Amino acid sequence: METRIANYRIIIEPEIQKGQKVYNAYCPTLGVADYGNSIEEVLKSIKDGIQLAIESLVDEGKEVPTDNIKEQVITSTEVTIPS
């Protein structure tokens, strides 16, 4: 079986749940999401979820989508919200 290495974009956002900060992680390319109590914890957890999603796609004979990280531009912009 041929193996490849792929990089996926992961978005991590903090959120307060029951007075405690947690971190939500999302991989938009695969639609995988998870959360953890620290950035390190959520990165490990989302990586496991990504691996599981990829294995499921391969088992089903489906194409595994990948991100082209080198060509993406990820940025933000500040706008004014009228009062």
C-alpha positions in Angstrom: 0.0 0.0 0.0 1.3 3.4 -1.0 1.5 6.0 1.8 1.6 9.8 1.4 2.1 12.7 3.9 -0.6 15.4 3.8 -0.9 18.7 5.7 -4.3 20.0 6.8 -5.4 23.4 7.8 -6.7 23.5 11.4 -8.5 26.4 12.9 -8.4 26.7 16.7 -10.6 29.1 18.7 -10.9 29.5 22.4 -14.4 29.4 24.1 -15.6 29.7 27.6 -17.7 26.7 28.7 -19.1 26.6 32.2 -16.6 29.3 33.3 -13.6 27.4 31.9 -11.6 28.1 28.7 -11.6 25.3 26.2 -10.2 25.2 22.7 -12.3 24.2 19.6 -10.4 22.8 16.6 -11.8 22.4 13.1 -10.4 20.9 9.9 -12.6 22.4 7.2 -11.2 20.2 4.4 -12.4 17.0 6.1 -15.2 18.4 8.3 -13.6 17.1 11.4 -14.0 19.0 14.7 -13.0 18.5 18.3 -12.2 20.3 21.5 -9.8 20.1 24.4 -8.7 21.9 27.6 -5.4 23.1 26.0 -4.1 23.8 22.5 -1.8 20.8 22.8 -4.7 18.6 23.9 -7.0 19.7 21.0 -4.2 19.3 18.4 -3.6 15.7 19.5 -7.3 15.0 19.5 -8.0 16.6 16.1 -5.0 14.8 14.6 -6.5 11.5 15.8 -9.9 12.5 14.3 -8.3 13.5 11.0 -6.5 10.1 10.8 -9.7 8.3 11.5 -11.6 10.3 8.8 -8.8 9.5 6.3 -8.8 5.8 7.1 -12.6 5.7 6.7 -12.4 7.4 3.3 -9.7 4.9 2.2 -11.7 1.9 3.5 -14.8 3.2 1.5 -12.7 3.6 -1.6 -13.4 7.4 -1.7 -11.0 10.1 -2.6 -9.1 11.7 0.3 -9.2 15.5 -0.1 -6.0 17.4 0.8 -5.1 21.1 1.4 -2.6 22.9 -0.7 -1.1 24.7 2.2 1.7 26.3 0.1 -0.8 28.1 -2.1 -3.3 29.2 0.5 -3.5 32.7 2.0 -5.0 32.7 5.4 -5.6 36.2 6.9 -8.1 38.3 8.8 -9.5 41.8 8.4 -10.8 44.3 10.8 -14.2 46.0 10.0 -16.4 48.5 11.8 -19.8 47.5 13.0 -22.3 50.3 12.9 -24.0 51.0 16.2 
